[in-house]
Amino acid sequence: MPCPALPDGFDFTDPDLLHHRVPLPEFAELRQAEPVRWIPQPPNLAGFEDEGYWAVTRHADVKYVSTHPELFSSTLNTAIIRFNEHMERDAIDAQRLILLNMDPPEHTRVRQIVQRGFTPRAIRALEENLRGRAVRIVETALADAGPGGSFDFVTQVACELPLQAIAELIGIPQDDRAKIFDWSNKMIAYDDPEYAITEEVGQESATEILAYAMNMSADRKQCPAKDIVTTLVAAEDEGNLASDEFGFFVLMLAVAGNETTRNAITHGMHAFLTHPDQWDLYKRERPATAAEEIVRWATPVVSFQRTATQDTELGGKLIRKGDRVGIFYSSANNDPEVFDTPEVFDINRDPNPHLGFGGGGPHFCLGKSLATLEIDLIFNAIADAMPGLRLVGAPRRLRSAWINGVKELQVSAG
């Protein structure tokens, strides 16, 4: 097969690229011509002392990497594919304490504990409260905008329910929730110059979340309550989280549960408003398949990475021990070998084996049920209260190396 005609120096993790678009045409070229391709980088560009990574773009190969942690480690270089070039190796290694960056058996031990908070019963217990919150969020945005007024969908609607859901899940008081939101934003926004946030500020914000969560854990150990924190850190049954483990769990939730769901909601609203036939269909029928298609279409995390633990072959290429491997979910979710007309936003799509919650294996998204519930609740509330919602401006994208983020989407209720 011919090599795909990518420009010299083209890098799928370039934050300037993702600031403007997800490179779907280039992904399509790679899937067709060279589905596993070496992407060179200058040493230390991404915070790693190497010269690039392997881009994995086909759905089947992304699933293979995801489901073989013995061959492809999350721990060795963490799951984040690109840091700032000033990132110190010690700071990268410290992130191994986050569940996202663990390998079995340690990952298995911690996940078995934290998944107590995500049982079907636990999610059902949140549903009515979150339904009411979704309605109030939309009604407040509508009231604040006034008749015919415009507002920022991201800050007024999309960010609110994911933050409230996580805070509700782990019992963060209402008065503290804005702090968690601010800290989580700063953790992932260091690539965007508009925010003028340095890597150091991002690390300081992570430290603030850690300290907050560890204090919460220590308090529950002293005074157990009937909440999920007590279940995770102070319950009498076998296996609990140490205070620092709970802190890193909350740190992960602040990004994995907050930023990702908020961006799925934002991209989903933009998709509906640029595909009015689908918005009309949703308002009429509210199909249960809509949330999954929104996540496929949005794919909030463009990519994570793994590191080869031994020499292995993938897609006809020899990957050496120690090589970094980028698994590109945005590409996998547009693979025509798996999805009929993947370029079409279709809320009735079924089956929909997208990888927006990961490619399976040990790191399949712990909060999938909570995320799809939030998406269903917020779009039902929007369809009821703002059926005539329309776009006022194009989305303003986040400059990031691995998040498909939108920081502003101006809309009008009618």
C-alpha positions in Angstrom: 0.0 0.0 0.0 1.2 3.5 -0.6 2.3 5.6 2.3 -0.3 8.3 3.2 0.6 11.7 2.0 0.9 13.5 5.3 2.9 16.8 5.3 6.4 16.6 6.7 6.3 17.0 10.5 2.6 16.3 10.8 1.8 15.3 14.4 -1.6 14.1 15.5 -0.8 15.4 19.1 0.1 18.9 18.0 -2.1 21.2 20.2 -2.2 23.8 17.5 -3.8 21.2 15.2 -6.5 20.2 17.7 -7.1 23.8 18.5 -8.7 24.1 15.1 -10.0 20.6 14.2 -9.8 16.9 14.7 -7.7 15.5 11.8 -10.3 13.1 10.5 -9.1 13.3 6.8 -5.5 12.4 7.9 -6.9 9.6 10.1 -8.8 8.2 7.1 -5.6 8.2 5.0 -3.7 6.3 7.7 -6.5 3.7 8.2 -6.4 3.0 4.5 -2.7 3.1 3.7 -0.7 2.7 7.0 -2.9 2.0 10.0 0.1 1.8 12.3 2.6 4.5 11.6 5.6 6.0 13.3 5.2 9.7 14.0 8.6 11.3 14.7 9.0 14.1 17.2 12.0 16.1 18.4 13.4 14.7 21.7 11.6 16.0 24.8 8.9 17.8 22.7 6.1 15.9 24.6 7.9 15.6 27.9 9.3 12.2 27.0 13.0 11.4 26.2 12.3 9.7 22.9 11.8 10.5 19.3 8.2 9.9 18.7 5.3 7.4 18.9 3.3 4.9 16.9 -0.1 6.2 15.7 -2.7 3.4 15.9 -5.8 4.4 13.9 -8.0 1.4 13.1 -10.8 0.3 15.4 -9.6 -3.3 15.7 -6.0 -2.3 16.5 -7.1 0.3 19.1 -9.2 -2.5 20.8 -6.2 -4.9 20.6 -3.9 -2.5 22.4 -6.5 -1.7 25.0 -7.2 -5.3 25.8 -3.6 -6.4 26.1 -2.1 -4.6 29.1 0.6 -7.2 29.4 2.0 -6.0 26.0 1.0 -2.3 26.2 1.5 -0.6 29.6 -0.3 2.4 31.0 2.2 2.8 33.8 5.6 3.1 32.1 4.9 6.5 30.5 1.3 7.1 31.7 -1.7 7.4 29.5 -1.2 11.0 28.6 0.4 11.2 25.1 1.8 14.6 25.2 2.9 16.9 28.0 4.6 20.3 27.8 8.3 20.0 26.9 9.2 21.5 30.3 7.4 18.7 32.2 9.9 17.0 34.5 10.2 13.2 34.5 9.5 13.1 38.2 6.2 14.8 37.7 5.2 12.3 35.0 6.2 9.4 37.2 4.1 10.8 40.1 1.0 10.4 37.9 1.4 6.6 38.1 -0.6 6.8 41.3 -3.8 7.7 39.3 -6.0 4.7 38.3 -5.8 5.7 34.7 -2.1 5.1 34.7 -1.9 1.8 36.5 -1.5 -1.7 35.2 -2.8 -4.9 36.6 -2.5 -6.2 39.3 -2.4 -2.9 41.1 -5.0 -1.5 38.8 -7.3 -4.5 39.4 -7.0 -4.0 43.2 -7.9 -0.3 43.1 -10.6 -0.6 40.5 -12.4 -3.4 42.5 -12.7 -0.9 45.4 -13.7 2.2 43.5 -16.3 0.5 41.3 -18.4 0.2 44.5 -19.4 3.8 43.8 -20.5 3.0 40.2 -22.9 0.0 40.7 -26.2 0.2 39.0 -27.8 0.7 42.4 -25.5 3.7 43.1 -26.3 5.3 39.8 -30.0 4.8 40.1 -29.9 6.4 43.5 -28.5 9.6 41.8 -31.0 9.7 38.9 -33.9 11.6 40.4 -31.7 14.2 42.0 -29.7 14.7 38.8 -32.9 14.9 36.8 -34.1 17.8 38.9 -30.7 19.4 38.7 -30.7 19.1 34.9 -34.1 20.9 34.7 -32.9 23.7 37.0 -29.7 24.2 35.0 -31.6 24.6 31.8 -34.2 26.8 33.3 -31.6 29.0 35.0 -29.7 29.5 31.7 -33.0 30.4 30.0 -33.9 32.9 32.6 -30.5 34.5 32.7 -30.4 34.9 28.9 -33.8 36.6 28.8 -36.1 36.7 25.8 -34.1 36.2 22.7 -30.8 36.6 24.5 -27.7 34.5 23.8 -25.6 32.7 26.3 -22.5 30.4 26.4 -23.8 26.9 26.4 -20.5 25.5 27.8 -20.5 27.5 31.0 -24.2 27.9 31.5 -25.3 24.3 30.7 -22.7 21.7 29.7 -20.3 22.1 32.5 -22.9 22.1 35.3 -24.4 18.7 35.4 -21.2 16.6 35.2 -19.7 18.7 38.0 -22.9 18.3 40.1 -23.0 14.6 39.4 -19.4 14.0 40.6 -19.9 16.2 43.6 -23.1 14.4 44.4 -21.5 11.0 44.0 -18.7 11.7 46.5 -20.5 14.2 48.7 -18.7 17.5 48.0 -20.7 20.3 49.6 -22.5 22.7 47.2 -20.3 25.6 48.4 -17.1 23.8 47.4 -18.1 22.7 43.9 -17.0 25.8 42.1 -13.5 25.3 43.5 -13.3 21.7 42.1 -14.5 23.0 38.7 -11.8 25.7 38.7 -9.0 23.3 39.7 -10.0 20.7 37.1 -10.1 23.3 34.4 -6.6 24.5 35.3 -5.3 20.9 35.3 -6.0 20.4 31.6 -5.8 23.9 30.1 -2.1 24.6 30.3 -1.7 24.2 26.5 -4.2 27.0 25.8 -2.5 30.5 25.9 -5.9 32.2 26.4 -6.0 30.8 30.0 -2.3 31.9 30.6 -2.0 28.8 32.8 1.5 27.2 33.2 2.3 23.6 33.8 3.1 24.7 37.4 -0.3 26.2 37.9 -1.9 22.9 36.6 0.2 20.9 39.1 -0.7 23.3 41.9 -4.4 22.8 41.0 -3.9 19.0 41.1 -2.3 19.4 44.5 -5.3 21.4 45.7 -7.7 18.6 44.6 -5.5 16.0 46.2 -5.4 17.8 49.5 -9.1 18.5 49.5 -10.0 14.8 48.8 -7.4 13.5 51.3 -8.9 15.7 54.0 -12.4 14.4 53.1 -11.0 10.8 53.4 -9.4 11.4 56.8 -12.7 13.0 58.1 -14.7 9.9 57.0 -12.3 7.6 58.7 -12.8 9.5 61.9 -16.5 10.0 61.5 -18.1 7.4 59.0 -21.2 8.5 57.2 -23.7 6.9 54.9 -22.0 8.0 51.7 -19.7 6.7 49.0 -16.6 8.2 50.6 -17.1 6.1 53.7 -17.8 3.1 51.5 -14.4 3.5 49.7 -12.2 4.5 52.6 -13.7 3.5 55.9 -16.1 0.6 55.5 -15.4 -2.6 57.4 -15.6 -4.9 54.5 -12.5 -6.2 52.7 -10.2 -3.7 51.0 -10.4 0.0 51.2 -8.5 3.0 49.7 -5.8 4.8 51.7 -6.3 8.5 51.9 -3.8 9.2 49.1 -5.4 6.6 46.9 -8.8 8.3 47.4 -7.2 11.6 46.6 -5.9 10.4 43.3 -9.2 8.8 42.5 -11.0 12.2 43.0 -8.2 13.8 40.9 -9.0 11.4 38.1 -12.8 12.0 38.4 -12.2 15.7 38.1 -11.0 15.2 34.5 -12.3 11.8 33.4 -15.8 12.5 34.7 -16.1 16.2 34.5 -14.2 17.5 31.4 -15.1 14.6 29.2 -18.8 14.5 29.8 -19.1 18.3 29.5 -17.4 18.2 26.1 -19.6 15.4 24.9 -22.6 17.5 25.9 -21.2 20.5 24.1 -20.3 18.6 20.9 -23.7 16.9 21.0 -25.6 20.2 21.2 -23.5 21.5 18.3 -24.2 18.4 16.3 -27.9 18.7 16.9 -28.0 22.3 15.9 -26.1 21.7 12.7 -28.2 18.6 11.9 -31.7 20.0 12.5 -33.3 16.8 11.3 -31.7 14.9 14.1 -32.8 17.6 16.6 -36.4 17.3 15.4 -36.2 13.5 15.7 -34.8 13.7 19.2 -37.5 16.2 20.3 -40.2 13.8 19.0 -38.9 10.4 20.0 -36.1 10.8 22.6 -34.3 7.6 21.4 -32.4 5.6 24.0 -29.5 5.3 21.4 -28.9 9.1 21.3 -26.3 9.3 24.1 -24.1 6.6 22.6 -24.1 8.4 19.2 -23.3 11.7 20.9 -20.2 10.1 22.6 -19.1 8.5 19.3 -19.5 11.7 17.4 -17.8 13.8 20.1 -15.1 11.4 21.2 -14.0 13.8 23.9 -10.6 12.1 24.4 -8.9 12.1 21.0 -6.1 9.7 22.2 -4.4 8.0 25.1 -1.1 6.2 24.9 0.5 2.9 26.0 4.1 1.8 26.1 5.3 -1.5 24.7 6.6 -3.9 27.4 8.3 -6.1 24.8 8.9 -6.3 21.1 5.6 -7.0 19.4 3.9 -6.7 16.0 0.9 -4.6 15.3 -0.6 -3.8 11.9 2.4 -5.3 10.2 4.9 -3.1 12.1 7.5 -4.2 14.6 7.0 -2.2 17.8 10.1 -2.2 20.0 10.1 -2.6 23.8 9.8 0.9 25.2 8.1 2.5 22.2 5.1 4.7 22.9 1.9 3.8 21.2 -0.9 6.4 20.6 -4.4 4.9 20.4 -6.6 7.3 18.6 -10.2 6.9 19.6 -11.3 9.7 17.2 -10.0 7.7 14.3 -11.4 4.3 15.6 -14.9 5.9 16.0 -14.9 6.9 12.3 -13.6 3.6 10.9 -15.9 2.6 8.0 -14.9 -1.1 8.5 -17.0 -0.9 11.7 -19.5 2.0 11.2 -21.8 2.5 8.2 -21.4 6.1 7.0 -19.4 7.2 10.1 -19.5 10.7 8.9 -23.2 10.9 9.5 -24.6 11.9 12.9 -27.3 9.4 13.4 -29.0 9.2 16.9 -30.7 5.9 15.9 -27.4 4.2 15.2 -27.6 0.7 16.5 -25.4 -1.2 17.1 -22.8 1.4 18.0 -19.6 -0.2 19.1 -17.7 3.1 19.5 -14.6 3.4 21.7 -15.5 6.7 23.2 -15.4 5.1 26.7 -12.2 3.3 25.9 -11.4 0.2 23.9 -12.4 -2.3 26.5 -9.9 -4.1 28.7 -9.0 -3.0 32.2 -9.3 0.8 31.5 -12.9 0.7 30.1 -14.6 3.8 31.5 -15.7 3.2 35.1 -18.4 5.9 34.8 -20.0 5.0 31.5 -23.4 4.5 33.0 -23.2 7.8 34.9 -22.0 9.7 31.8 -24.8 8.4 29.5 -27.4 9.1 32.2 -26.1 12.7 32.4 -26.3 13.1 28.6 -29.8 11.7 28.5 -31.0 13.9 31.3 -29.6 17.2 30.1 -30.8 16.8 26.5 -34.3 15.8 27.7 -34.3 19.0 29.8 -33.0 21.1 26.8 -35.6 19.6 24.4 -38.4 20.4 26.9 -37.4 23.9 27.8 -35.5 25.2 24.8 -36.8 23.4 21.7 -36.0 26.3 19.5 -32.4 26.6 20.6 -30.1 27.9 17.8 -26.5 28.6 17.2 -25.2 32.2 17.4 -21.5 31.5 16.7 -19.1 28.8 15.9 -17.6 26.8 18.7 -14.3 28.1 20.2 -12.1 25.1 20.6 -9.6 24.3 23.4 -6.0 24.2 22.5 -5.0 20.7 23.8 -2.8 17.8 22.7 -5.3 15.1 23.5 -8.8 16.5 24.5 -11.4 17.4 21.9 -12.5 20.4 23.9 -14.8 23.3 23.4 -14.4 26.3 25.7 -17.3 28.5 24.3 -20.5 27.8 22.2 -22.8 30.8 21.9 -26.5 29.9 21.5 -29.9 31.6 21.7 -33.0 30.0 23.1 -35.1 31.5 20.3 
